[in-house]
Amino acid sequence: MLSAKCKEVVPTQMRPDQEQTLRVELLLSKAYELRGSDLTQSIALAKEALESSQQLKDLSLTGKSLSRLSLFYMINGEHQTSVELSQKAINCFEELDDDLGIADAKYNLGGVYYKTDNYHLGMVYLLDCLRIYKKHKDYHNESRTQKSLGAVYQILGDLNSAKEAYEGAIAAAISVQNKNLESNAYNPLSGILLKMNEVNEALTMIERSIAIKKQTGDIRGLAFAIDGRGKIHLHLQQFEQAEKDLYQSLDIHKKFQEHLGTAMALHKIALMWKMRGKVKKAKTILKSAIPFSDSHHLSLFIYKCNYLLYSIYKEEGKRRKALSYLEKYLEAKDNAINSQTLKIIENYELISRMKTLEQRATMEQQKAEIIIKQKEVEQSAQLRQEFLSAVSHEIRTPLNAVTSIVSLLEERSSDAEKELLTSLQFSAKNLMRIINDILDFSKLESNKMKLDKHPVAFKELLGNIHRTYDGLAREKGIDLVLNIRNDVYNYYSVDETKLFQILGNLISNAVKFTEEGSVTIEVANQKTNKHTDTICFKIIDTGVGIPDNEKTRLFESFYMPKSVMTRRDGGTGLGLAIVKKLVELHGSTINIDSVEGKGSNFYFNIKLARSSPPIKVNHKTSEKLVGKTAILAEDNEINALVMRRILEKWGMKIKRVANGKDATTISSTQKVDFILMDIHMPQLNGFDATKRIRTEENPNKLTPIFALTADITAINNEEYEKYFDGFLWKPLQIERLFETLVRISETEKSPIPYL
């Protein structure tokens, strides 16, 4: 008949079979909950659940009921019954191919075997359970199993493995916030700590266990915890507290028919009376403990009690009695050792296999976690790339129009107007530099940044950088000095933008934190090889300096020194992090020498290849582009207008289209000299349009195609990158565009065909 308490919580309006199934689940749950306070009631409820499950012919519920009933009989010391019920449960779960059900039943078998001195066979079952629980991330049962394994290791004298198992049990229990399981492991772990002479830690841990057991109402578990505290008091020779704890523990163990706990308490109580000099009491207890342990197959306590009697009679000078108990101790120990040795031999292969399976399960779990994390990282990176692509395109596109229009207006403006246009150009470039800091940092973090080198008038570049920041320095009343050694060559192949970023960040920081004195840019040739020079750059200031404790963190992302207290001195905190990564991209390292209150010196070396002079836009060179034709694929009307004006000024003929589809159509009907392809366009994007031109029948299959894009992530598209002759970034550098087109026009070698 079903429990009245269970009937109260069953919802109405359910089918009879659903109602019966729910009641079985409630019965098993209630039975498990009561196991620590009323084991008799737990057994009764589990039997009721088993009967109902069999009536329902529900194999899963039957297996669960058998497994729970087996657990309760194991706790009650009825080991043979527990084993029989576990075997029946395993049969049910094997028919259902239920891994976790099999593990639950095997856990009971493992408990029975190690509690009846068959430690190694118990270990086999427990290791098998642990493998399954880890595989399914069942932390509740993993904790129980680890605790039982810890007990086996402890009995076998492997304290390190025992400690590791108990700590694993605690970690698993905490992960599911199960206080009872947590406290179950604290108790034996305190015993390990006591053996390691870590007494205070052991006492703290056992008190924690007792507090939790009282809080949760687990009386049976409380008995083991109190026994553990009694052991610590005994170790400290605090006999009154030990006596109180050990007898309280013994009473609870007897009430719950906990045979292992009873034997443990009896042995400790006898030892306590011996230590207090009351050997008569000790003998009486020991002589009752030996037959009790024998009747319940607890050989460990048989020879422990015999040894204690031997030591008592030896101290009394009763040699014959002492010798008889010594012989009994040795016989019991030999039997136990021989028995265990045989069991080790019999189960060695099983134990080895279980260990291997456990390790494999752990590795598989770790591998699965790594794969999940990797997918999360990849998804995050993909989202970041998509965000950067959108932000880059939306911000750089209008800035491209601003800077390009300014370049056109400068040629036809008065000196006064040119000064205003120069200020506008500087402001636009400064805004672009801030945007670049954020976007380029993300690109550097994903290891997607590449150097884009081309011939540069090196000293002219350094002069431009100096002029860019000279006004900022003069506003503060300090000098910005540029010293270039004579051995520095005039022309190098350089990634102009990235070198500007490195030096610009260092110079602006130096000016920002220097209130008087100067900032000096020193550039020298450290070493010359056949075609390359190693150039040393130094940015030296007479500013506030940097404390030693901040130097190591200075190049971290978003880190700003504590000395930065005002908005005027602030920033994104990305500048030096970008400097570090860009210098590393050049195969070098950034260094710093600084004294607080006296200034700083940032320095680095970069190997640069000497080059021929870059091509400048002038009347003579622009003739090389006269009559050349180009398809301009650009959907933004303003950008298209500006680009047309620039290209037509050089004498080129432009065929403009507003999407990738039209670009493929016009390129299939007429041969041109260049194709300038925007990436983000409607109907067909620049990637797919270029791929079609390269791979389909098209008169422009070998025509140079350049990507015109504001999207900094475009070059990372490995599938399409091979189809382009180069990437020209918006906002466009007019001279860079001119140089690229002229060099392509001058070369006699055809571009490499795309297949």
N, C-alpha and C positions, 0 to 999 in steps of 0.2 A: 504493500500500500504506500502511496506517495505521501511525503511529508506535508503537513498542513502549512508549514512556513513557506514551502516551495509553491503550494497552490495559490497562496495569496498574491504572488508577484507575476503569475502567468496571465498575459493579456487575454481578454475575451475575444470573441469572433475569430477564432482560429479553427482550422481543421483538427480533428482528433489526433491525427498522426503528428501534426505540427506541435500541438499542445504537449503530446507525450515526449517528443524530441526535446523541447525546451525544458521540460521538467527533469529529464535525465541530465541535461547540461547543468541545471541549477543544483541538482543533488550532488553531482561530482564536484562542483565548485564549493558548495557548503562543506562537503566531506573534507576537502583539501584544506579549507580554512580552519577547521576544527582539529586538525591532526596534532597540533601542539598543545591543546588544552583538554580535548576529550576524544582520545583515540578510539574508544569503544563506539562512540556515536559515529565517528568517521567510517569505521568498518561497516556499521549498520546501514548508513546512507549509501555507501558504495555497493553493497549487496543489493539494495533496492534498485539502484541505477542499473546494475547488471541484469537483474530480472526483467526490468522494463525494456532494456535494449534488446534482449533476446526475444521478447514478445514482439517487438517492432521488426525483428530480423534485420536490424541495422548493424552491419559488420563493423563500421567505424566506431559507433558508440559502444558496441560490445568490447572492442579492443581497448578503448579508453577506460571503460569500467574495470576490465580485468587488470589493466596496468596500474590503476589507482589502488585497487584492492590489494595487488601484489606489494605496492609501496607500503601500505598500512600494515600488512602482515610482517613485512621486513622490519619496520619500526618496532613492532610488537614482539619481535624475536622469533616468530614462527617461520623460520627460514625455508623449510622444505615446501610449505604451502606457498610461500612467496615465489619460489623458483617455478613451481608448477603453473601458477597463474601467469607469470611472466612469459613462459613458453607458449601458453595458449594465446596470450596477447600478441606475441610476435607472429604467430601463424595467421591471425586476423590481418595484421598490418602488412605482412608480406603478400597476402592475397590482394590487398588494395594498393600495393606498391607505395606505401606510405612511409617515407624515410623517417620523419619525425616521430611517428608512432612507434616504429621499431626502436629508435633511440631511447624513447621513454621507457620501454620495457627492458631494454638492455641495461639501462641505468639501475633499475631495481636489481637485476642479476649481479651487476658489478658491486653494488652495495652489500648484497648477501654474501658474495664470495670473500670480499676483503674483511667483512665482520666475522667470518668463520675461518679466518687464518689462511684462506686461499688467496693471498695478496696478489700474486702475479696474474692469475686468471681474472681476478677482479679488475686489475689494471687493463687487461686486454679489452674487456667490455667497456670500461670507462673511457679509454682512448678512442674506441670506435664511436661511442656516443659524442665525445667532444668534437670529433671530425664532422659528424652530421650537424651538430648544433652550430658550429662555426660556419659551415657551408650555408646554412639557412639564416644566419645572424640571429639565432635564438639565444639572446644574452641571458635570459632568466635561467634556462636550463644549462647554459654554458657555465654560469656561476656555480650552480649546484654540483656539476661534474668536476669542475676545477677544485672545489673544496674537498670532494671525496678523493680525488687523485692526490691532493696535498696530504691527506691522512695516510694514504698508502705509502707515499714517498717517506713520510715521517716515520712510520713503523719500520720501514726498511733501512732507515738511517741516512737517507739522502736529504739532508736538511736544506741544501740550496735549491733542489728541485721542488721540495715541499714549499719553501718560502715563495718561490716563483709561481707555483700553482695557487697558493692562497691569495697572493697579490692579484693574479689574473681573475680569481673569483670575485674579489672586491671591486675591481674595475668593471667587470661585466654587470655586477649588481647595481653599481652606481649608475651605469648607463641606462638601466630600466627603472631606477629610483626605487629599488626594493630593499627596504631597511632590514627586513628579516634575513635575507640572503647575505647582505653586507655584514651583519653582526655574526652570522654563522662562521664567516671566514676570519673575523677579528679574533675570535676565541683561540683557535689553534695557532694563528700567527703570533699571538702573544706568547704562547708556549715556545715557539721557535726563537723569539727574541729573548726570552728568559734563558734559554740554553746558550745563546750568544752573549749572555751577561749584560744585555741591554734592559735592565730591570725597570727603570722609569718608563721607557717606551712600552714595555710589556704591560705594566699596570695601567697606563693611560688607555691602551687599546682594549684591555679586558673590561675596564669600567665603561667604555663606550659601548661594548657589546651588551653588558648587563642593562644599561640604560635603554637601549633599543628594544631588548627582549621584554622589559617591563612595559614599555610604551606600546608594543604590538600585541602583548598578551600571549606570547609563545612560551608557555611554562616549561615544556620539555627542553627547548633550546636554552631557556634561562638556567636550567639545572647544569648544563655543560659549561655555561659562562661562569656561574658561581663556583663550580669545581675548578675552573681555570684560575679564578682569583684566589681560591684557597691554596692552590699550588704556589702562587707567588708569595703569599703570606708565609707559607711553610719555608720557602727558600730564604725569606728574610728573618725566619725564626720568630715571627709574630704569631705565637701559638694560639692565643685566644681567638684572634680573628680567623685563623686557619681552621680551628675546630668548628666554629660557627658556620663557616662557608661549606666545609666538607660534609658535615652532618645534614645541613639543609639540602645540599645537592643529592646526597644519598637517599633522603626521604622522597624527593621528587622522582628520582630514577626508579625506585622500587614501586612507586605509585603507577608509573607509566610502563612498568615491566621492561625498562631499558637495561638489558643485561650488560652490554659493553660499558655503559655509564656507571652501573652498579659496581662492576669489577674495578673500574678506575678509581672510584671513590673509596672503596674498601682498602685498596692497596695504599692510597695516600693517607687514609686515617691511621692505618697500622704504622706507617712510617712516622707519622706525627707523634704517636704515643711512644714509639721507640726513641725519637729525638728528645722527648720530654722525660725519658727515664722510666716510663710506666710500661715495662716490657710485658707484664702479665696481660694487660689489655691488648697490646700489640699482637701477642701470640694467639689470643682467643679469636681476634678478628681474622688473622691470617689463616688459621686452621678452618675457619668457616668459608673464607674466600677461595681457597684452593679447590674444594669439591664443587663450589658454585661455578667457578671458571671452567672446570673440567666438564661439568654437565652441559655447558653451553659452548664448548669447543673454543675456549678463549685461551689458547696455549701460551700466548704472550704473558698473561697474568699468572698462569700456573708457575712458570719458572721465575717470574719476578717475586712472587710471594715465597717460593721455596728459598730463593737467594736471601730474602730479608730474614727468614727464620734461621738460615745458616749463620748469618752475621750476628744475630741476637745470641744464639747458643755459643758461638765462638767467643763473644765478649764475656759471657757468663762462665767461660772455662769448661763448658760441658762439651768436650771434644767429640764423644761418640755421637751425641745428638747432632752436633754441628756437622759431622762427617756425613751422617745419614741424609740431612737436608741438602748438603752440597752435592751428594750423589744424585738426589732427586732433581735438583736444579740442573745439573749437567745432563742428566738423562732427558729431562723435558726440553732443554735447550737443543740438545743433539737431535731429538726427534723433530723439533720444529725446524731446525736448520736443514736436516736431511729431507724433510717433507717439502720445504721451500725450494731446496736445490732440485729435487725431482720436478717440482712444478715449474721452476725456471726452465729446465731442459725441455719439458713437455710444451711449454708455452712461449719459448724463446722466439720461435719463428712468428707466432701470432703477435707478440709484443712488438717485434721489429717492424712487422707489416703495419700494425696500428700506428706506430710512431711515424712511419713513412707517410701513411695516409693522412695523419694529422698535419704533418708538415706540408704535404701537398695541398690539403684543404686551406691551410693558412695562406700559402702562396697563391692559390687560385683566388681566394678572397681579396688578397692584396692586389693581384693583377686586375681583378674586376674593378676595384676601387680606383686604380690608376687609370684604367680605360675610361671610367665615368668622369674622373677629374680632367683627363685629357680632352674628352668631348666637350666638357664645360668650358675649358680654356679655349678650345678651337671655336666654339660658338660665341664666346665672349670676344675673341679676336676678330671673328667675322663681323659681329655687330659693330665693334669699334672701327673696323676698316670701312664698313658701310657708312657709319656716322661721319668719319673723317672725309670720306669721298664726297658726301653731301655738303658738309661744312666748307670743305676746300673749294668746291665748285661754286657754291653760292656766294662766298666772300671774295674769292679771287677774280671771278668773272667781271663784276662791276669795277673792281680796282684796275683790271686790265684796260678797261675803257678810259678810266681817268688818266692813267700814266701814259697811255698811247696818245691820247688827245693832247696832253701837255707837251709831249715830244714834238708833235706837229705844230703846235702853236708857238713853241720857242723859236722856230725858224723864221717866223714872220712877225715877231713882236719887237717893240722898242726895248731899250735897256731897262727902263723902269718896269715895264710889264714882265720882262724876263726875270727880274728879281722876285716879283710876286709868284711867277710860275715856278721858279726854283724852290720857293718856300712850299708851294703846293705839292711839288714833286717830292720834296723831302718829307712832308707830312704823310703823303701816301706811302712812301717807302718805309717810314717809321711804323705806320700801321701794319704794313705787310710784314715787317720784321717781327712784330708781336705775334701776329697770326702764325708766322713760320715757327716761332719758338714753341708754340703749343702743338702745332701739327707735326713738326719735325721731331719733337721729343717722342710723340707716340710712334712715329715711324722708326726712330732709333731703337725704342724699346722692343719693337717687334723684329729687329735685326733686318729690316727691309731697305735701309738707306744704302745708297751706292754713291761713289764719287763720280762726278760728271766733269772731267777735266777737258780743258781746251786752251789754246795759246792766249796768254794774257800779258799785257804790258805791266810787268810786276811792280816797278817803282811808281808807275802812274796809279795803279790800284792802291798802293800804300798811301800815296798822296791823297787820293779821294777819301780813303778811310780817315786820314788825319783831318781833312777839311770837314768831314761829316760831324766830328765830335769837337772840333776846335771851338765852335761857337758855344757849346755847352760848358767847356772849360773856362772860356773867357767870362761867361756870365757869373761864374763862381770866383773869378779873380785869380785863377791859377793858370799855369803854363802847360800846354800840351805840346811836347817836343817829339819830333820824329828824327831818329838817327839811323840812316841806312849806310852800312859799310860799303866801301868802294868795290869790294870783291863780290858783291851781290850782282848777279847777271840781270840784264834788262827784261828778258822774256822767259817765262816758264809756262809749262803746261799745268794749269791749276784749276781746281773747282772754286771758281771765284766767289760764288755765293756762300759756300761753307767756310772758306777762309775769312770772308767778311763777317760771318756770324761769330766765329771764334774770337777774332780780334775785337769786333764790335762789343761783344758781351764783356770782355775783359777790360776794355778801355772805359766803357760807360760805368762799370762797377768802380774802377779806380777813381774816376772823376767824382762819382757819387759820394765816395767815402774819403775824399781829400778836401779839407777846408782851406789849407794854405800850402804853398810850395808848388809842386809840379807833378805831372804824370809824363813819363818818358816811354816812347815806343822804340825799342832797339831791335834792329834786324841785321844779322851778320851771317856770313858763310862759314860754317864750322869745318866743312870737309868737301873736297871736290873729287869726283870720280870722272870717268870718261865722258858720260853724258848727263850726269846728275850732280846737284849740289845739296848738301845737308844744311838747311837754313835754320838758324836759331832765332826764335822770337822771344822778346822779353817785354813785359809791361810792368814798369816800376813806378810806384807812387810814394808820396810822403804823407799818407793818410793815417787813419786810426789804427791800422794794423789788425792782426787777427790773433786772439788768444790761442794758446796751444791746445786747449780742450775743445776748440771748435774747428781746428784745421781738418781733422779726419772726417767731419760731417759736412764740410763746406760744399762738397760736390754731390751731396745727396739730393734727390728730387724733392722740390718744394721746401727745402730747408732754408731758413733765413737766420743769420746770426742774431743773438740776443741784442746786439748793439743797434739793430734796425728797429727803431721805436716809432718812427713817424711815417706817414703816408708818402712824404717826399722821398724818404729813403727806401721805400718798399719796392715791390715788384712781384713777379709770379713765383719766384723761387726756383725757376727752371733754368735760368741763364747758365750757371756754372755746371749744372748737370748736363746740359747740352754741349757745353765746351768740352767737358771730359769725354763724352761719347764721340764727338766729332774729331777730337785729337786722336782718340783710339782708332777711329775709322781710317785715319791716315797712317796707322801703324806706330803711333807714338804715345807718350804719356804726358799729362800736364803736371807740373811741379810747383811748389810754393815755398818761398822763404819769407817769413814775416816776424816782426817784433812789435808787440802791442805798444801803440803810441808813437811808433817810428816809421811805419809804412810796410808795404808788401812788394814782393817780386814774384810774378807769375811767369813761368817760362816753359817752353817746349821746343822740340826739334821736329822738322818735317823734311823728308827727302823729296826734292822736286826735280823733274826732268827739264833741261833747257829746251827751248822751242824757237821756232821762227816767229817773226812779229805777227800779231793778229791783223786781220784785214779790217780796215777802217772804211766807214761809209763816206765816200766823197764822189765828186763828179767823174773822176777817172775810173774808179773801181765800179761805180754803179752802171757804167756802160756795159759791163759784163752780163747784166741781167736784162738789158734792153731787148725786147722782142720775145722774151721767154714767156711761156703760158703756164698758168697754174689753176688747178681746181681748188677753190676755197670752200670747204664744207663747214659752215658755222651757222647755228640756229639763232644766236643772239644778234639782233639787228644792229645794235650800237657797235659791238665788236666787229661785225662784218663790215660796217661802214668804215671804221677806223683802219682795219686791215687792208681794205681795198685802196684807201687813200695812200697808205704807206707803200704798198706794192706797186701801184700805178705810178707813184713818184719815181720809182726806180726803173720805169719803162716796161713793166710787165703787163701782160694781158690776163685778166682775171675772169674766171667763170665761177660765179658763186652759186651754191646750192644750200638749202636750209635743213637738209636731213641726209642720213646715210644712204637711204634708198635712191635718192636722186643722184648722189655722188657715184654710186655704182652704175647707174644708167648712163650718165654723161661720160664716164670714163670708158664705157664699152663702145662708144661711138667715135671718140676723138683722142688721138695721142697728145699728151701734154708733157711739160718738162718737170713739173712738181705737182704733188697733191698735199695740201695742208688740211688735215682731218681733225676736226673737233671730236672728242670722245663721247660726251653726253649730248645726244641728239634724238629727236622723235623718229618714229617709224623704224629706223634701223640705226643702232649706235655705231660709233666710229670703229670699234673693235671688229664687229661683224662685217661692216662695209669693207674694211681693209682686207679682211680674210677672203672675202669674195673676189676682190680685185686680184689678189695674189694667187688664188687657187683655181679660178675659173678662166675660160678663154676671154682674154681682155688685152687690148693693145698696150695697156699701162701696167702689165704684169711685173715689169722690171723698173717702172718709174719710181724715183725716190718719193716715199710717203713719210711725212712727219706728223706726229701727233701734236696737236695744239690743245693743251688741256690745263685746267685749273685744279684737276684732281691729282693730288700727290700720290694716291695709291695706284694710279693707272699703270705705272711701270712695274708693279708687282704682279701683274697678270701674266704669268709665265706662258700660258697657252697662246696669247696674242702678241706678246712683246716681240717675238721673232719676225713678225710681219712688218714692223716699222724700221725705218732707217734712223730714227731718233725721236726724242721727246723734247718739245719746246714748251716751257712752262709759262702759264699766265700768272701775273702780268708779264707780257713779253718784254725781253730786253731787245730793243730794236737792232742794236749792233750785233747781237748774238744771232738774231734771225738773218740779218744781212750776210754775216760771215758764213753761216751754214749754207745758204743758198749759193753764194759765190764759190765756195770750195767744191761743192757738188758740181757746179757748172764747169769748173776748171779741170776736174779730173777726167782723164781719158778712159779710166777703168770703169766698166759698167758695174752697177750694184750686183751683189750676189743674188742669183735667182732664188725665189721662194718656191719650194715644191710642195 
